[in-house]
Amino acid sequence: MKYADFFAEIKSRFMSADVSDIHEHLAYQFNITGEAEGIFYVEVKDGKLYVEPYEYFDRDAMFTGSADTFMKIAEGKMNPVAAVGMMKLKVEGNIEKALRLQELIDRNQKEGR
């Protein structure tokens, strides 16, 4: 899988989340290693969700892992905390805010993704 294909799929999965009631600023950078190598960020700001294929310097947390790991997390097939425990995902930054990633995943699942 190429980065462009991976990013299009992951963006469509994240964008289904209803974040209108989240007024806290959350900013995550994702570093994809191996196949589909690249960078993207997810930001929640003023109840709106942004997913862009860029580096985010003012991030709360940075996640590093394979495209396969990120896709499994986005699909709800792998818990991010479990992925860290299995050493499939590395997390740097604000751990409290990093744990909120699961909330975004759960919101995607509620929307039927």
ZITA-V568587 format. One record per backbone hydrogen bond with DSSP energy under -0.5 kcal/mol. CO is the residue of the C=O (numbers start at 1). NH is the residue of the N-H. If there is no record, write none. Layout:
CO,NH
CO,NH
//
This chain:
2,6
3,7
4,8
5,9
6,10
7,11
8,12
9,13
10,14
11,15
13,16
14,17
17,19
19,22
21,23
22,47
24,26
26,44
27,60
27,61
28,42
29,63
30,32
30,40
31,65
32,38
33,67
34,37
35,67
38,32
40,30
41,52
42,28
43,45
43,50
44,26
45,48
48,45
50,43
52,41
52,54
55,57
56,59
60,94
61,29
62,92
63,31
64,90
65,33
66,70
67,71
68,72
69,73
70,74
71,75
72,77
72,78
73,76
79,83
80,84
81,85
82,86
83,88
83,89
84,87
88,66
90,64
92,62
93,95
94,98
95,99
97,100
98,101
99,102
100,103
100,104
101,105
102,106
103,107
104,108
105,109
106,110
107,111
108,113
109,112
//
